[in-house]
Amino acid sequence: MKRQRRDSDLEQVELIGIPHYSQGDADGLCVYYAMSMMLAALHPALGPTIHDAPRYSRQGSPVLQAVRRLYRSERLFKDKIADWFFNGMSTAEATRVLNELFQHHFRTDEMYFTRRPVRARRIRRLKHSRRRHLVDRMWTVQEVLVAIARQLPVIVTGGGLGLHAVLAIGYSARGRADRSLCFLDPALVRPDWWPCGTIFTDGAEAIMPNLDLFREYRPARVITEHGTCECQPWEEEYLDE
């Protein structure tokens, strides 16, 4: 007889205090807004300036300042922003901008963010060398959930989301066969929950913060386990979990 699942079987983590930014009805800036939410979550001091207009080269949004440094020419800067408005920003561009922003801020060459496809299921029917090569360049769904458990949000795009991008801020799990992802969607006004199997289909990608960096600040988490719920602020000791 199949065992009935109880509330005590539930493991749930949700990051709190992250601002939810909304894109316009006609723009293609979902990746930009997911990236902006990521920035506000990991460096709250920059949050109040994220939507400042780029009036001068040294003022305005820190995201747009990073874009200026990458593209240098004012004409290229304006062309790139216009292209993103109509056609959207790629995850490769978003990863590049996020790394430039944090490298410039902290004066380091560290890679703060990495972009990879997310493996929705086991890779079979391939030679071992080819399978090992693919696995090394991909993340599993479990690795995405571990990042969230360690109080790091993750940008997710593609797969079941199509051409859309969201910021994953939580998950619930009753074993690996029953897992859901909580995310902030720039097109919605409140967090949404989808089954991981619906999101992480072929073509899904993630931009994940480096688990060894961001030691000074990460958003607080609400964690539910064994029928109890607790709010935990960021503590560096959690890196050892």
LINHUZI-V81072 format. One line per field, one symbol per residue. psi: psi as a letter, one per 40 degrees, with the letter a starting at -180 (. if undefined). A space follows every 10 residues. Layout:
psi = ???
This chain:
psi = hhhhhideeh hhhhhiehih ihiideiffd dddddddddd degddedeed eiigdideia hddddddddd echddddddd ddddddeihi dddddddddd dddddefiei hdiihiihhd iihifiiddd ddddddeiii ddddddddde fhihhhiabe ebeiiihhei iihgieeghi hhihheeiei iihihddddg aheiiihhih eeafddhiii ihhhifeihh hhihhddede .
